[in-house]
């Protein structure tokens, strides 16, 4: 038996390698899948014949193997079918047989059942029922197998099977966030993937409607064109899955980042100046998945109509559309052919009528086939332009309408430049959506600011939007803000040109056009100022105020910026970024109103801090001793609440010989604030960072201040997922351990080389260091960019301490997997060109992993 196992194993291995080599030469996935299945069939038959099994038994292929397809890394699922329960002798033989299957190198999934057991299991488990639906006899008793087929077909309930499989599909889609546009999709399980195609064929076969795309077309459930498209998409997904299995050397159905490039290159895609090879592959994948999702909806509705006939009578909406059972239906088969503008009107009606839950299969199919009529003539028609604006101006249903238009390719046809970014990936390490999905997410976020049911999410944004006239202008800006991604050049400038042309074509006023164009051109400006520049510097605020010019532009830019950052990734937005943006908005608004930013802010913050101190019951002059040691910069860089808290902690310890470390929950509701007061020392910042590095805390913000009496007053905002659960213990621990560390004067530990995430390893950023004098020539601005990792800030601080560079402020900006930090520094070493180069070189080395 051992020699047979070895012979079959070597034979299967050689045949597999030959089949894969043939596939790599001819690129025909169906031929490879069939050949692998035939090879395994032959090996199983030979193994079966080696045992003297009863003539009444049968070996049955089930699941994908039963369907006649075997991918290079797939399991081989078999059923050993018996006419009665096995005795001890037969049970022993069957166990030896299954062991032989394993010994010849197959990943076997097996079951041993009688027909009654098969039917019982099938009735209780939809997975077993589905596997038996595709059962195929490999060898053994044909009559027994046919008896199973007959009993199974008589027992299956097509309606119950349809409901179970569609529910299972919805659950699977929810697991993959209901989108085919995941940046690392599963080509088998993700929405729009192979499994969705299999579901259609399963429910159709169970209902007796056909078991192939050609048969479904013959039954009138799909057209011959749709059948051809489905066959093409199925072939494309099979091709990708085969290549994934071959590349991984095992079953692997996910197009994870590190395999996308080699898979793309195996298809012949090449990296160009503007795009990676993987981006071309993924855009083809998303277009295919989008088509499958669309056709899947049409087909399942058609099959459902066959199984569950609806008897509702059409209710006229207008001469072109009716409502049937909550769905919008075209009044005539040729509605879109004779009245192409109805392709926009249908989405306007869905937005206007909340009772309409979608389109009938007939409407979807007609729309799918008529979409090519959206051409240059269509786009220039004033009636169509007015319809598109009406959709954006609708009081409800805008996001739903735009997503439906994108799914049916109407949006990409109407806006050709939008069509170019459908399915386009963004490897900037903080966008987790394709460009088109990010844009629609931003539109959704802006839209939510107008909806009372979402007012609790971002109350300040909702308050501003409630007083903002023509919010639909923001939706246009959101549609165009990233529309020029991937063309090469500055996408803000290129998108601005597209936006201006759209506004002109759609007869927007000069004032409205200027607002939209401004927003597209400057959609990154507010986040860059808030997160990279010193908001305590009056000149920074004045420059930004000059950019926005008036309150309407400021408010519009603020709302778009919040929506944009929130639309990049769930990980990128945090309360700290929200506070920076809101602070910038409020201080800029006051400047636009004629106030001087420095004088007003200083007086305002001191008065507010004193009011808070009186609530604590401190003596009226308790603050003076500490405040005499603080300069204007301190008051402009700290909130009134922070000033009051630090004063309360330090007013009686201004000459303390010991380190003072105080912590509290951050008022923004996220993270912990840490204040350190100690006699100044050269490597203090690095020493504090080393502690946070050891604890794996993320530093969101750092403010460095030196008092007139030579003390350092440094504050940090740090976060870590566990803070929310046991913050009291963590606060006590930080105060105790950090105090001990600062008083120990132990040498600085070497920085840890934190591990990069898988995404960062696949798309590494070339680290950059930029050191230049500030506008006044008083300090230097040090800007660094690199892949994020634990301990990165301490690595930077360690180099600065080595060169005795003094740190005044640190702006920490984390964008998903990328960091862009800005430091305000000074020190004698910066005045020497050679020393500067040495410092920058060491910083670059510290940023690399």
N, C-alpha and C positions, 0 to 999 in steps of 0.2 A: 504493500500500500504506500509505503514511504517513497519507493522509486516511481510509482505512478504519479504521486503528488508532485514530485520534483520535475518529472517529465512534462506534466500539464502546466506547471508553474512557468517553466522555461519557455514552453511553446506559447503560452498566453503572453508572456513578456515580449517575446520576439514579434508576435503578431501585432501586439499593441504598438510597438515602436515602428513597425512597418506601416501601420494604418495612420499613425500620427505624421510620419514622414510624407506619406502620400497626400495627407491633408495640407501640410505645409507647402507642398508643391502645387496642388490644384485648388486649394481654398474652398472645397465643397463640404460644408458641415454635415449635410444629410448623409453623404457617402461614409464619412467617418463614424457617425453615430450608428448607422446600420452595420458597418463592418465590425465595430467593437461588440455590438449585440450578437452578431453571428458567431464571433469567436468565443464569446462566453457561452452561448447556447451549445456549441460543439463540445466545450470542456465539461459543462454540466451533464450533458447527455452521456458522455463517456464515463464520468464519475458515477452516474446513476446506474449505468449498465454493469458496472463492476460489482454492485451488490445484488444479491438475489432477492429483490423486493417483490412483494405481491403484485400480480398483474393487474389488480384492481386499483393500485395507487397511481397518482399522477403528479408530475412536477409542473407547477404553474408559475409563470412570471407575472408579477403584479407591479403596480405603480408605474414609474417611468420606464423601467425595464420591460414591463408588460406592454407598454405603448410601442415598444420596438425601438426605443432610443436609449443609448447608453453613453453618457459623457465620460471623459477620461478618468475623472475622480469620483464618479457617482457610486452609491451603494448598489448592490444587486439584490433586489427584494424578491423573494420566492415564497410560494405557498406549497407545502407538501400536502396534497389532498388525499384523504383516505375515505374508504366507504364505511369504516367503523373505527371505534377507539382502538389504538394499538395495544397489543399485549407486551409483556416485558421484553420478549425476544426482539420483536419488531422495533420497540422503542430504542433498544440498544443499537440496532442497525442504523436507525435514523440519526441517532446522535453521532455515530461514526461517519455517516454520510455528510452531515453538516460540518463536522470537523475537517473532513477532506476538502469541502468547499473552501474553508478558511485556509487550509494548508496550500492550496494552489494559488493563493494570493488574492482572493476576492474579499471585498468588504460586504459580507452577507448580512441581510436582514431577513430572518426566516420565521415562519410559523408552521405548525403542524396541526391541521384541523380536519374535521369531517364537514360535510355540507351543512348539517344542522348547526354546527359550531360557527361556521362562516356566516350563516344567516343571522344567528343570534348576535354575534359580534358586530356585524354590519348594521343591525338595527340600533345598536347601542352607541356606535362610534362612527361619526361621519368620515373620519380618516380611513377606517377599514372599508367603509362603503365605497369611498372614492377609489381606493387601491384596487378593489375587486371589479370596479367598473371597467378597468383596462386590463383585466386578466387575459393571459395568453398561454396556451398550452405549449410547454417546451418538449416534454416527452411523457410517456405513460398512457394511462387509460383515457382514450378520447371520449368514450361514452360518459364516464364519470364527470369529466370536465364539462361536457355539454349539458349534463343534468344540472350541474352547479349553475351554468349560464342561464338555463331555463328557469330554475327556482329563483335566482337572483333577479332576473328581469320581471318575474311575476310579483316579487316582493317589494321592489323599489317603488317609492312614491315620488314621482317627478316634482310635484309641487313642494313637498317637504324638503327634497334634496336641493331644489333651487333656493329656497329660503335659507337653508343651513349654509350653503356655499356662499351666497351673497353676504350673509351675516359674518361668516368667517373672513370673507374678503374685506369687509369694512373694518373688522378688528385688525387685520394685517395692515391695511392702509394706515390706520391710526397709529400702529406701532412704528411705521415709517413716516409719521407726521403728515400723512395725507398728501404727499407731494412726490412726483417723479424726479424733482429737481434737487434731491440731496446731492451734496458735493462728493459723497462716497456711496453711490447707490448700490443696492444689491440687484444684479441684473435678473435674478430669478424672482425675488420676493417683493421688491419695491413696487409701488404703484406704476402701472404702465410697463411692467416687466413680463417675463415669460409666464409667471404664475397667473397673471390676469388673462392671458390668452388661453391657458389651460382650463381656467374656470369656465370660460365660454363654451369650449368644446365638451367639458364634462356635463354641464347642465343641458346642453343641446342633445348630447348622446343619451342622457338619462330620460329626456323627454321624447326620444325617438325622432328627433328633428335632423339628425345627421351627425357624423363624427369627423368631418373635415370642412375646411373653408369652402371647398368646391360644392360639397353637398348642401351647405347652408345657403350658398348662392342659388343653387337649383331650387331650393324650397322657398326662395324669395325673402329670406331673412336679411340678406345683405346683397348688394349688387356685385357684379363680376369685378368691377373696379375695386370695391372695398375688399373683396376676397383676395385679389392680387396684392393689394397693399398690406393686408394682414399676413399673407405668406412672406412678403418681403421683410416685414418687421420681425416676424418670428425667426426667419433665417438669420437676420442680423444679430438678434439676441443670442441665438444658439451659437453663432460664430464667436461672439464675445465670450460666452461662458466656456466654450471649448478652449479658447486661448488662455483664459484665466486658469483653468485646470492644468493645462500644459505648463504654463509659466510657474505656477506654485508647486507642481508635482503632487498635487492632492486636490481634494474638493475645495474650491474657493470661489464663491459667487459674488464677492464684493469688489467693486472697482475702487479699492482704497488708493490713496494718493501715490504711494510708492510703486504701484504696479501700472498706473495709468499711462506713464510715458512708454515703458517697454511694450505694453499692449498696443498703444497707438502706433509705435514704430513697426510692430509686426503687421499692421494694416497698411503701412507705407506712408503714414502721416509724418511730416517733417516740421521741425521747429523753424519759425521764420523770425524776422526782426521784431514783429509785434506780438506774436502768439506762440505758445508752446505747442508741441505735437499733441500733448494730452488734451489741450483745449479744443483742438479740432475734433478729436475723437469724442470728447464728452458732449460737444455741441451736437454731433450726429446722434449720439445716444439719446440726448434729451428730446430732439426732434422726433425720433422714433417712439420714445416713451409717451410723448404728448399725443401722437397720432393713435397709439394703442389705447390710451385713456379715452380719447374721443370716440373711437370705434367701439370700444368696450361698452361705453354708455349706451350707444345706439343699439348694439346687439342684445345686451341684457334686457333693455326695454322691450325689444321685439319678442324675445323669448318669453319674457314675463307676460306680454299681451297674449301669447299663444296659450300659456298655462293658466292665466287668471284673466279671462276676458272681462273687460270693463264695459259697462252698459250706459255710462253717463252720456247725455246728449250735449253736443257742442253749444256753448253759449257765446254769441258773437261779441267780440271786443270792438272790431271795426271791419271794414270790408276785406281786410287782408288776414286777420287773425281771429281765432276762436279760443275759448278756454275749455279744456276737457279735463275733468278730475284734477283740477289744480295745476295743470300744465298748459302752456301756450302752444297752440297748434296752427299751422298755416291753413288758410281757408281753401287754397287750391295747391295742387302739387307743384305748379310752376310759379308760385307767388314770387320767389326770389329771382326767377329768371325774367319775369315780365316787369317786376318792380324792384330793381336791385337795392334801392334805398331802404327797403324793408329789412335788409340785413343789419342796419343800424337801428331801425325802428323797433325791432323785436327786443333789443336790449333796453331801449328806453321804456317800453311797455313793462318789462319785467321789473325795472327800477321803480316805475310809477305804481305798480299793482303788487302790494306785499303778499296778496293771496296766491300769486303765481310762484310756484316752487321750482320751476324749470321749464324745459321744452320737451315736447313729445319726440319720440324717436324719428317720426316723419319729418319734423321741423329740423332736428339736428342733422339728419341725413341731407335734406335739401340745402341747408346752410353750408354743410361740409363740401358739397359738390358745386355750389354756386359761388364760393369764396373767391374764385379766380376772376369774377366780374368786378371785384374791387381793384380797379386799375387807375391810371392817371386821369382818365375822363371822370370816373366816379369821384375821385378825390377832389377834383376841381368844381364839382357841382355844388352851387351855393346851398341847395336844400340838404345835401349830405353833410356839409360843414355845419349847418345850423343844427342838424340832428345830433352830431357828435358833441357840440357844445351843450345841447339840452341834456345829454346824458351826464356830463360833468356838473351841470347846474341842478340836477334832480335833488329833491330834499332827502331822499333815502336811496339805498340800494346801489350806490355808485361803485363801491369796491366789488360787490357781487357782479355787477355788470361788466366792469373792466376785466375781472378774472375770467368771466365767461367769454368775453371777446378775445382774450389772449388764448384761452383753451381751444377756441374754434378757429383761430388764426385770423379773425376779423381785425383785431387790433393791429397786428403786424402788417396786414395788407393795407390798412388805412394809414398807418404811420410806418412807411418803409424803413426808416432808420431804427425804429423800435424792433422791427423784424430781424435786423442784423444782430441784436444783442439777446435774442431769445436763446436760452440755453448756454449763454456764454459764461464761463467760469471766471472767478476773480481770485488769483493767487496772491492776495495782499495780506493774508494771514489774519484778517479780522472780519471779512465778509464771509458768511456761511451760506449765502444764497447765490444763485446765478443772477446776472445783472437784471434780467426782466423780473424775476421774482423779488429781488431787493426793491426795485422801483415800485412794484405793486404793493409791497409791504410798507413802503414809505407813504404811499397814497393812503393806505389803510390807517396808518398811524395819525396822519394829518386829519383824516376824516373822523377818527375817534374823538378828537378834541371838540368836535361839534355835537357829540351825542351825549345827552344827559346821563345815560346809563353807564358811561365810562368816565364821568367827571371825577370820580374818586381816585382814578389812576394818576392823573397829573392835573390837580386842581388849578394851578396857576396857568397852565396852558389852556385849559378849558375856559377859564375866566377871560383870558385874552382873546380867544377865538369867539366867544360870545359877543364881543364888541367889534369884531373884525368884519368889515363889509366885503362882500364878494369872496368868500372863502374858496370858491372854485378856482380862483387864480392860483392858489397854493397847490391845488391838484395838478394844474398844468405844469407848474414849476417842478413838482415832484416827478411827473412823467418824463420831464426832459433833463433832470439834473445829472443823470448818469448815462444818458442815451448815447453819448459819444465814446463810451468806454471801448477800448480795444482797437481804436482806429489809428493809434499813434498820435503823439502830440498831447496838448493839454485838453482833457475831456471837458473841462469847464468852459473853455473858450470855444471849442467846437460845438458843444451843446448849446451855448448861447446863440450861435448862428441859427441852429435848427429851431430853437424856441422863438427867435425873432420872426423867422419865416412862417412858422405856424400861426403866431399871433396876427401877422399881416394877412395871411390867407383867410383867417377866420374873423377878420374885421374887428379886432379888438382896438380900443382907443389907444392913443399914444401913451397915456398915463398908465393904463393897465399893461400894455406891452412892456414899458420900461420897468415896471415892477417885476414881471415874470423874468425878463432878461437879466435884471440885476440879481435875482435869486439864483438863477442857474449859474451865472458867472461867479457868484460869491458864496455858493452853498457850503464851501469848506472854511470860509474866512472866520466865522464866529467861533467855531470849535478850535481853530488854530490859535486865535487870540486868547480864548479862555484857558486853554490847556497848556499853551507854550509860553505865553508872555506874562509879565508881572502886572497884575491887575491893581497893584498899589501905586503904580507909576502913572501920574496924571497925563503924561504925554501919550501913553499907550491908549488911555480912554479917549483922549481928544482925537487921536488919529482914527480910532474906530468910529467915533461919532461922526467924523467928517466923511467916512466911507458910507455909512447908512443914511446920513443927511436928515431923516425925519422919523417920527415915531412909527408911522405905518411900515416903512421899510425895515425898521428895527424889529418890530413885532413879527412881521412876516418871516424875516430871516431867523429869528429865535424859534418860532414854531416849526419851520422846516428843518432847522438844525437838530432839534430834539427828536423829531420824527425820523430823521436820517440816521442818527447814531443808534436809535432804538431798532432801526430796520437792518442793521448790519449783522448783528448776532446777539443772542440772549446774554452772552458773556461780556460784551463790550460796554453796555450801559451800566452805570452804577450811580448811587446817590451823590457821590463826590463830584462826578462830572455834571450832574444835574445842578448842583449848588454853584459850581463855577460859572455855568452858563447863565443861571438866574442872577447871580451877583453882577456879571458883566451887563446883562440886560438892564438891571435896575440902576446901576451907576451911569450907564450910557444915557438912559432916559432922563436922568437929572441933568446931565451935561447938555442934552438937546433942549432942555427947558431953561438953559441959561445959567446954571449953577457952575461954580468953579469946583472941579472934582477934589482937589487937595484940601482946600479950606473947609468946605462943607463936610467932607468925609471925616476929617480929623475931629472936628467939633462934635459932629453927630455921634461918632462911635464912643468918644469919651463920655458924653452925657448919658448915652444909653448904658454904658458899662457902670457908671456911678449909680444909676437908678437900680440896676440889678444888685449892686453891692449893698445898697440900703435895705433891700429885701432880706439879705443875709444877716442884718443886724450889726454890721461893722461900724465902728466909729466914723464920723464924717470925714476925718482926715487920714483914715487908715491907708488909703491908696498912695498918699503923697510920697512916702519914703521910696517905694518901688518905682513910681512913675517918674520921679526925678532922674532915675538912671536910664530911662527909655527915650529913644528919639522918635521923630515923626514917622520914620519908616516902619517902626514896630506897630504903631497904631493904625497905619494904613494897610498893613499886611494881615491884621487879625480882626475877626469879627468882634462886635461888642460883647457877645456871650463868652468868647474865648478870653478876651481881656479881663472880664469880670472873674471868670473861673481862675485864671492864673494869678490875678491879684489876690483873690481870696486865699489861695494856697501859699503865696509867697510874701505877703505884705510884712509878716513878722520874721522872715528868714532871709532878708536881703543880703546879710553879711554871713550867711551860714558857712561854716567850715566843711560841712558834710554835703554830699550830693543830695539833691531833693528830686525825687521822681514821683510824679502824680499821674494817675490814669482816670479816665471816665469813659462811659459810652459816648460815642460821637453824637452830637445833637442832630446830625443829618439822618440818624437812624441806622447807620451801617458802619461797623468797625469801632475801633477804640482810639481815643486821643491820648497821647503820651506827652507830658511836658517834663523836660529835664532842665534843672537849674544847678549850675556848678561852676566853679572857677574855670575860666577858659583854658583850653589846652589844644595843641596842634592837631591831634588825631581823634578828637572827641566824636566827630560825625562818624568816622570809620568804626570807632569802638561801639557806638550805639547800633550802627548797621550790622555789626558782627553778631550782636545779640539777636536782632530780629532774623538774621540769616540762619542762626542756629535753631531758632524756633519755627522756621519756615513761615514766618509772617510776611505778608505782602505790604510794602510801604506805598500808600496811595499819594501821600503828600508830606513834604518836609519844609519847615520854616526855621531858618537859622538866624539867631540874633545875638549880638554881643552888646552887653550893657555898658554904660559909661564907667562903671566901677570894675570892669574886667571880668564879668561873669557871662557865661553862655546861657541863653534862654532859648532852647530849641524845642520845637513841637513837631510831633509826627502823627499822621493818621495811618493806622495799620489795620489790616483785616486778615481773617482766616476763617474758614467755614465753621469751625467749632465754637466761634465766639458767641453765636446766638444761643447756644445751649447752656453754657456755664461761664458767662462773662464775669461774674463776681470773683470766682476762683482765679480766672485768668488775670483780672486787674490786680488782685493781691500778689499774684506770682510775678507779674512784670515789675511792680513797684519794688518788691523785695530783691529779686534776682538782678535787675538792672542797676539798682543802687550798689549792690555788692560788687558787680563787675566794674563799675566806674570808680569805685574806691580802691579796688585791688591793684590798679595800674599794671596789670599783667600785660605781657607783649601781645600785639595783635595776632590772632590766629590766621593761618593761611586761608584765603578764600576757597570755598568749596566749588568744585566744577559741577554745577547743577546739570542734570540731564535735560536735554531738549525733548520736547514732545515729538510724537511721530510726524505731525504736520510740519513742525519746524525743521525736522531732519530731512523731510522730502523737499521742502521749499525753503532752503536756508537763505537768510538775508546777508548780504555782504555788509559787515559792520562799518559804520561811518562815524568819524569824529570831526567836529568843526569847532575851532577855537578862534574867536575874533573879538576885538574890543567892542564895548557897547557904544551907543551914540555919543555919550558924554566923555568917553575915554577914561572913565573912573574905574570900571570893572571890565571883566571879560565874560562873554557868553560862551559856554561850553555846551554844544549840542551833540548828543550821541543817539545812534539808532542801531538796533540789533534784535536778534531773536530773543524772546523772553525766556527766562529760566530762573530758578531759585538761586538767590545769592548774587544776582547780577549787580544790584546797587552796591552791595558791600565790596565787590570786586573793583568797581569804579572808585569808591571811597578810599579803598586801600591804596590805590595808585596815587590819588590826590594827597593822601596823608604822607606818602613816601616823598613826594616833591614839595611838601609843606605849602600846599595850595589851600588858601582859606575859602570856605564855602559860605555864601550868604543866603542863597535860596536854592531850592531844588524843586523843579516842576516835573513830577513823575507822570508820564502818560503811557498807559498800557492799552494797546489796541489789539485785543485778542492774543495772538501769538507774537506780537511785535511790540517793542518799547521804543518810545521816542522821548528821551529825557533832556531837560534843559537846566543848566546850573549857572548861577551867577557867582563868579569866583574872582579872587585876586591873589597876589603873591609875587615876590621878587623874581621867581623863576620864569614868570610869564613875560618879563621884559627882555629876556634873552632868546633870540631866535633859535639857537641850537638846542637850548633846554626845552623850548616849546616843542620842537620836533621830537625830542626824546620822550617827553610826556605823552604826546599824541600817539607815538608808536607803542608805548606800553599800554595805553588805554585800549588801542585796537587789539592788542594781544589779549588783554583781559576780557574783551567782549567776545572773543572767539571761544568756541568749545572744541 
